[in-house]
Structures are given as C-alpha cells and as structure tokens.
Amino acid sequence: MRLNGRHTFDKPLVMKPALPCFLLLLIQLSLTAQHPFKTRHLFIITTDGFRWQEIFTGADPDLINNTRYVRDTALIRRLYWDEDISLRRTRLMPFFWNVIAEKGQLYGNRIYDNKVDVRNLYKVSYPGYNEIFTGYTDPGIVINLPRYNHNVNILEFLNAKKQYQGKVVAFSSWNVFPFILNQERSQLPLNSGYETMTGEDRDSTIQLINRVQDNISPKTHCRHDWLTFMNAQEYIEQHHPSVVFIGLGETDEFAHSRHYDLYLQQATAIDKMISDLWYYVQTDPFYKDNTTLIITTDHGRGSRSYNWSNHSLLTPGSSQTWLAAIGPDVDPLGEIRTNQQIYEKQLAATITALLGEPFQSDHKIGKAISFTSSPFTNSIAGSKDLGSK
C-alpha cells in the first residue's frame, strides 16, 4: 500500500516503552523534592537594636528635632527629613526602599498590623541572637554575659553537613559572638570584635585593616561596623563561602549613648554596606541569582521619645523587630501590609530550609517562613499563615 509515494504497513506501529522517560521524570522530581529552592548560598545580616519605626517611617519627628539627641538639628533635617513618609524612609535607607521593596520583601510595619517580634522574654541581645540562630527561646539565657551557649545553632549545624562543611563563616562587631555561637564547640571560622585576620589571608588589604584595628584606642566591646564589613567583604571575595553571617552593632551603641543623629547616620551606612554586598553578589558568577540575603535585628527599642534609647523586659516596644529578604526564592512582593505575626525564632528553620537542610534540634523550634506563593515550596517551608509552633 502506498500513500503519497511512500510505503505504509498494514501492521500498526508499536510505540517504544515510556518507562525510561517515566523513571527519568521520577528522578528529576525526587531531586527537586530534596531541594526545591534555587538558593545555594545565604547571607544573614543583623544590625543590632535598630527599630522598625525608622525602617518603615524614616527619621522620628519627635527625635530628629530634639537637641538632647541631635547636635545639629538643621543639618540632620536636611539629610533625613521629609513630610512624606515614603520619601523620608528612602532618604534614610535607599537600598531598602529602592531595591528590596521592589525585588524582595519587607516585614514589620505595625501601622498595617504586620508584626515581627522576638519571642524571648528578656528582649536584649544574647537572648535575641540565640533565638535567631537556634530557633529556640531559652529561658536560661537572660543577660549578655560572655558564657558559652549550650544550644546548637544553625551555623554549626550547616557546617557539619557535607555540602556546607568548611563553607560557613561569621563576622561580628560585638565581641560576645564567640560565646553566642559557641566557637569553642562549633569550631566555626569567626572574626569578632577587634580580632585580627590571620592565616592565609595576609594580602595587603587585610594587613591594612589589621593595622587600623591595632591602632584604634580605646577598644570597646563593639568594633566599628565598617571594619567588620571590610573583613567580611575581603574574605567573601577571596574564599567564596556559602553561608555568611555579618553581625553589625553600632546602631545599638549610638542608641544607648542617646546620639540619635549618629544612630541615623549609621543606619544609612549599613544600608550602603548591604547595597555594596548585593551588588557584588549579583555581579559574581559564583553568587549571581542563587544567593539569598536575610536581614533583621535582635530586638526592638522603646517606642517613645523618653525611652527610645533603652530596651528590656520592662521597656514597651522592645520585642518589636522587622525582617527583610531578597533572593531567588523571595517573591518580589515588597512591603508586606497584611495582618500577620512573625517571630524571630522562625528564622533558623527558614534559613536551613532555603538551603535544603531542614534544621534538627533537641528543642521545639519556630516554623519556617515561606517567601514564595508556590504551593509546592510552601509545603516544604511552612504555611502562608507564618505562624509559630
């Protein structure tokens, strides 16, 4: 039999078995289920004791005009003031509001009942950082004493995993972090306070930073944030770690000393540091489009002009924090204005879930936050109600 000059056959065509293709699909789905996210590298950045009020409304009108807290009110107003809240907050933190608000997510604007809080009772730094890194509010951690933390944190948990072993590093301005992260037990690479960078990192830039640090006097418990950031930046460029913590501290220092002008200036400086880091991430092939930034703080502060410099169990507003995220698994939703509650203790599970290594702990921990609307990834990372266990 012929059709259009070609032979045809009376026998029906026999299709090749679809089993190999089906098995290949199952393998692909299995690999996706193991790590459904695009995030391969993750940076955690904290700025100590920085209020949600400045993040979402910019300079506080009750403080920026107060000569008790600002030495040159006219100049600071020129730098940071505008009657329009959206313009005012952008003046203070341009990267947050020009980039993260467009390509990432911002949580904690209590004007819209979008709430982020620490869950621990004490509302000071050590309990706050323990909550962030262990997912657990330990009632035994009360104050900021330099004592080794018995709780396992996510950095050492990840460092023990084959995929991330030797690729986790931490830098902090506050010199108590070796105790919070229990460097003695975890053996994490950690540069903290005015500790110099040693070993193979003896290039000219590192040596210059070390000399600057050596010549600072008097040295306090909190290194200048620019030095912390420069150390981190040099290490990242040289070694390309996968998980990085950068803990900045001068916002809290300036607040405690009641220098609202310096507190605002430091916020802008930190915004610039994060901007520089993101630019580097997005222009380095190793990090580009596979790196997530999680940015937050360890506690809030007083919400009134008379108590803004303080934070404690007895200072209203001290539990109120905020959260920002940007990366390949963060839907570009900008400022979140829905009524919801997030707790800092959810970040430990969130970070490890994004990296495909669900955190396991002896303690009950907060449920992971989902930054995506995908039903599949929500089933992995936690439900959209963002509740807490």
Protein Blocks (a to p, Z undefined) as FASTA:
>chain_A
ZZehiacdfbdcddddfklmmmmmmmmmmmmmmmmcfbfbdcddddehiafklmmnopaf
klmmmmklomblmlmmmmmgcfblklmmmmmmmmlmmmmmmmmccehiaknopacddfbf
nlpaklmmmmmmnopacfklmblcdcddfbdcfklmmmmpmklgopaccddfblklmmmn
ommlnopacdehjbdcehjllcfklmmmmmmmmmgccddfbdcfklmmmmmmmmmmmnop
abdcdddfklmmmmmnopaklmmmmmmmmmmmmmmmmmmmmmgfklgopaccddddfbdc
dfbfklmmgccfklghjlpccdddddjklccebjafbdcdddfklmmmmmmmmnopacdd
fbdcdddddfbfbfklmmmnopfklpaZZ
